[in-house]
Amino acid sequence: MLKIFCPDFRFDSIASIPVEWLKKQQVERVILDVDNTLLPRDEVQLDADVLNWLELLRKNEIEIVLLSNNGGERLRKISEAAQIEAVSWAVKPMPWGF
């Protein structure tokens, strides 16, 4: 696999990434994949721990955008529930989609 697609860090879940660690890494903004990162591919409801983590990011002034290769009503519902802007049909991993 190409090295650019290999992660530098791994966590058990998105919500387990310590916000303090992100701040220490000088992360100012994050692009979050929706499917199989924030929630399983066919689900719409974000877990409370993910919503709490997203709120903690906002409180720590870390900007967030959701990114998906899909779109439509499902992504709109997720975006509204998370109160985060979403980019649909992003053509990941190609950079021109986002």
C-alpha positions as CSV (number, residue, x, y, z in Angstrom):
1,M,0.0,0.0,0.0
2,L,1.2,3.5,-0.7
3,K,2.8,5.1,2.3
4,I,0.5,8.2,2.0
5,F,-2.5,6.0,2.9
6,C,-0.9,4.5,6.0
7,P,-1.7,6.2,9.3
8,D,0.9,7.7,11.5
9,F,-1.3,7.1,14.6
10,R,-4.1,4.6,15.4
11,F,-6.9,4.8,18.0
12,D,-9.6,2.3,19.0
13,S,-12.3,4.7,18.0
14,I,-12.7,8.3,16.9
15,A,-14.0,9.3,20.3
16,S,-11.0,7.9,22.0
17,I,-8.6,10.4,20.5
18,P,-7.7,12.7,23.4
19,V,-8.4,16.3,22.5
20,E,-5.4,17.3,24.7
21,W,-3.2,15.2,22.4
22,L,-4.6,16.9,19.3
23,K,-3.9,20.3,20.9
24,K,-0.3,19.1,21.8
25,Q,0.1,18.1,18.1
26,Q,-1.0,21.6,17.2
27,V,-4.1,20.3,15.3
28,E,-6.3,23.3,14.4
29,R,-8.8,21.5,12.2
30,V,-9.9,18.0,11.3
31,I,-11.5,16.4,8.3
32,L,-13.6,13.5,9.5
33,D,-14.7,10.7,7.2
34,V,-18.3,9.7,7.9
35,D,-18.7,6.1,6.8
36,N,-17.0,3.5,9.1
37,T,-15.2,6.3,11.0
38,L,-17.9,8.3,12.8
39,L,-20.5,5.6,12.4
40,P,-21.2,2.4,10.5
41,R,-22.0,2.9,6.8
42,D,-25.7,2.4,6.9
43,E,-26.5,4.2,10.2
44,V,-27.6,7.8,10.7
45,Q,-27.5,8.2,14.5
46,L,-24.2,9.2,16.0
47,D,-23.3,7.7,19.3
48,A,-23.4,10.0,22.4
49,D,-19.7,9.5,22.9
50,V,-19.0,10.7,19.4
51,L,-21.3,13.7,19.8
52,N,-19.6,14.6,23.1
53,W,-16.1,14.3,21.5
54,L,-17.2,16.6,18.6
55,E,-18.5,19.1,21.1
56,L,-15.2,18.9,23.0
57,L,-13.3,19.6,19.8
58,R,-15.5,22.7,19.2
59,K,-14.9,23.9,22.8
60,N,-11.2,23.6,22.2
61,E,-11.5,25.7,19.0
62,I,-10.6,22.8,16.7
63,E,-12.5,23.3,13.4
64,I,-14.3,20.3,12.0
65,V,-15.7,19.3,8.6
66,L,-17.3,16.0,7.6
67,L,-16.3,14.3,4.4
68,S,-18.1,11.6,2.5
69,N,-18.0,9.9,-0.8
70,N,-21.8,9.7,-0.5
71,G,-24.4,12.4,0.0
72,G,-28.1,12.9,0.1
73,E,-30.5,12.8,2.9
74,R,-28.4,10.5,5.1
75,L,-25.4,12.8,5.1
76,R,-27.6,15.9,5.6
77,K,-29.1,14.2,8.8
78,I,-25.7,13.3,10.1
79,S,-24.4,16.8,9.4
80,E,-27.4,18.5,11.2
81,A,-27.2,16.1,14.2
82,A,-23.5,16.8,14.6
83,Q,-23.9,20.5,13.8
84,I,-21.0,20.3,11.4
85,E,-20.7,21.2,7.7
86,A,-20.4,18.2,5.4
87,V,-18.8,17.8,2.0
88,S,-20.5,15.2,-0.1
89,W,-19.4,13.2,-3.1
90,A,-15.8,13.9,-2.1
91,V,-14.1,11.3,-4.3
92,K,-11.7,10.3,-1.6
93,P,-8.9,9.7,-1.6
94,M,-8.5,12.2,-4.5
95,P,-7.8,15.7,-3.2
96,W,-9.9,17.6,-5.8
97,G,-13.2,16.5,-4.1
98,F,-12.4,18.4,-1.0
